[in-house]
C-alpha cells in the first residue's frame, strides 16, 4: 500500500494508513477514502501535475465559506501543493435523502452565506479557479468582475479554440458591454460557492447538506442560484426559503440566463456538441422577454442539439432492433467493422427490451441512426459485466464508427444521466475493458469513478448527486 502519496497522507495526518479505496473526486483529481490507524477516516485527493496552488486554493475557499457558520462545509485536515500534492478533508458519511425540511434549511443557510458578503468581487488573493483557470483579481463592481473576469476571458478562450461561432462570440461580447441594462448591478459582493451544481452539495446520513469542491469568490448572489437551476438537483422549497430570508431584487428571472451564460460557455469549450447550441439559446433568452428561468441542463442541451442537426429521442419498446444495434456497437469498440451479433454476452443485456425500468436514448442525423445508450436494472445472478448494486442501472452505450469522436456519445451520456436523476436512479455502472482508454477518459470526465480494477476491465460507477451520494 505504501507509496509517496500514502506516505504524504501519513505524514500530514500523523497516523499510518491502514486502508484506502477509490471514490469519486470530480473530473480532475483522483480521490480516495482513507482509514488511519488512529481510528479516523478521511477523504484525500491528489493529482500528478496540478496547476500551481490548485489544492491550496480549494482549501482556502472551503475555509472562507466555513468561517461564517451558515452551512456545513467540508473541513480541511491538511493541504500541500508540492508533489505529491494533495488535499485531505474530514470524511462526510453520505447516503441521506433530500427532504423538504432539508431543502428549506439549505436555502436559508445559503441566504445567510451570501449575505455575509465579501470585501470585493473576485478573490483577495487573485487566484484562478475552475477548469479554464478564470481570473479572479478583485474588482469594485459586479459589472467589472463579470465582464473582465468571466465573459470576456471566456469569449477569448472560445475564439482561440474555435468552440463557438464568430456571431456567438460577438453576441457574448455585446452582452458583456451592456451588463447594466439587466438591473441589480448594484448588488453588494456576496460570498459565493462559485460552482454550485448538485454534485457539490452532498447530503449526509442525517439528511444535512454540505458544501464541497468550491470555486469560491465574491460575486453576484444570483450566480449561485442560476447555477443551481441550470444543472438541477435542488427542490423548489430551497429557493422559496432563500427568498424568504433574503428576497431577490426585482427582475431576477430575466437575469437567470445572464448568470447561466458563463457556465454554459465553459461547457461548450470543454465538451462542444449541444452545449454550443445551448449558449445560443441562452443568448437568445437575453434578447427576449420570454422567461425560461427554471429550465434544466437537459432542456438547454436538447434545444441546442437542434442547431447541430442531431436529434435525440427516448428509446421505446418497439426500438428493440436499435437497442440490439447499440449493444453490437458497444461490444466491438476496437474494430471498424461492427458485427451483427454482440458475441457471447448475457441475455440480460437485451432480452425483453421495454421493461418498466428500462431507460434508453437514441441519436439520429436526419433519418440515419448515429448511436444509442440505455440503462437496465440487472442482478448479481444475471452474469453481466458491470453489475454494482441492486439500485444501480447498468449502462450500455454505442456510437456508429463514422460518428465516433463527434461528441454524440457524450451528449447521449449526459442526457441519460439527466433522465436517471429525474427518475431517482441511485447510480449508473458499467464495465470498461482495460484497453479502451478513450471510453475510460469519457466516463471519468462525466464523473464516473473506478470502483474495481479487474484482470481485463474496470468497473466504473456514477452516483446520483441528487440523492446525496456525491
C-alpha positions, 0 to 999 in steps of 0.5 A: 500500500505504501507509496509517496502519496500514502506516505504524504497522507501519513505524514500530514495526518500523523497516523499510518494508513491502514486502508484506502479505496477509490471514490469519486473526486470530480473530473480532475483529481483522483480521490480516495477514502482513507482509514488511519490507524488512529481510528479516523477516516478521511477523504484525500485527493491528489493529482500528478501535475496540478496547476500551481496552488490548485489544492491550496486554493480549494482549501482556502475557499472551503475555509472562507465559506466555513468561517461564517457558520451558515452551512456545513462545509467540508473541513480541511485536515491538511493541504500541500501543493508540492508533489505529491500534492494533495488535499485531505478533508474530514470524511462526510458519511453520505447516503441521506435523502433530500427532504423538504425540511432539508431543502428549506434549511439549505436555502436559508443557510445559503441566504445567510452565506451570501449575505455575509458578503465579501470585501470585493468581487473576485478573490483577495488573493487573485487566484484562478479557479475552475477548469479554464483557470478564470481570473479572479483579481478583485474588482469594485463592481459586479459589472467589472468582475463579470465582464473582465473576469468571466465573459470576456476571458471566456469569449477569448478562450472560445475564439482561440479554440474555435468552440463557438461561432464568430456571431456567438462570440460577438453576441457574448461580447455585446452582452458583456458591454451592456451588463447594466441594462439587466438591473441589480448591478448594484448588488453588494459582493456576496460570498459565493460557492462559485460552482454550485451544481448538485454534485457539490452539495452532498447530503449526509446520513442525517439528511444535512447538506454540505458544501464541497469542491468550491470555486469560491469568490465574491460575486453576484448572489444570483450566480449561485442560484442560476447555477443551481437551476441550470444543472438541477438537483435542488427542490423548489422549497430551497429557493422559496426559503432563500427568498424568504430570508433574503428576497431577490431584487426585482427582475431576477428571472430575466437575469437567470440566463445572464448568470447561466451564460458563463457556465454554459460557455465553459461547457461548450469549450470543454465538451462542444456538441449541444452545449454550443447550441445551448449558449445560443439559446441562452443568448437568445433568452437575453434578447427576449422577454420570454422567461425560461428561468427554471429550465434544466441542463437537459432542456438547454442541451436538447434545444441546442442539439437542434442547431447541430442537426442531431436529434435525440429521442427516448428509446421505446419498446418497439426500438428493440432492433436499435437497442440490439444495434447499440449493444453490437456497437458497444461490444466491438469498440476496437474494430471498424467493422461492427458485427451483427451479433454482440458475441457471447454476452448475457441475455440480460443485456437485451432480452425483453427490451421495454421493461418498466425500468428500462431507460434508453436514448437514441441519436439520429442525423436526419433519418440515419441512426448515429448511436444509442445508450440505455440503462437496465436494472440487472442482478448479481445472478444475471452474469453481466459485466458491470453489475454494482448494486441492486439500485444501480442501472447498468449502462450500455452505450454505442456510437456508429464508427463514422460518428465516433469522436463527434461528441454524440456519445457524450451528449447521449451520456449526459442526457441519460444521466439527466433522465436517471436523476429525474427518475431517482436512479441511485447510480449508473455502472458499467464495465470498461475493458482495460484497453479502451482508454478513450471510453475510460477518459469519457466516463471519468470526465462525466464523473464516473469513478473506478470502483474495481480494477479487474484482470481485463476491465474496470468497473466504473460507477456514477452516483446520483448527486441528487440523492446525496451520494456525491 
